[in-house]
């Protein structure tokens, strides 16, 4: 298993706080992380979303726990699905996230 590297974002504009956790900032993770690992990181850190970064550590987007759960529960889901695969993939119905076909 590959070790997971997450980073706390130390600077604005990515720096935000959560209610009840005034000194907690958003987590930054690599886009190559799997959905399962991302969900585990989110559960362990008690966060509802992650900031996604490319290989140059540049922010490329974010993903929520709810979006990842929809992808994980999809019939097309496999344990090899990476965050970059789900970033921006939307269903045409109600704008819900879906796995790309």
Secondary structure, 3 states (H helix, E strand, C coil): CCCCCEEECCCCCCCCCECCECCCCCEEEECCCEHHHHHHHHHHHCCCEEEEECCCCCEEEEEEHHHHHHHHCCCCCCCCCEHHHHCCCECCCCCCECCCC
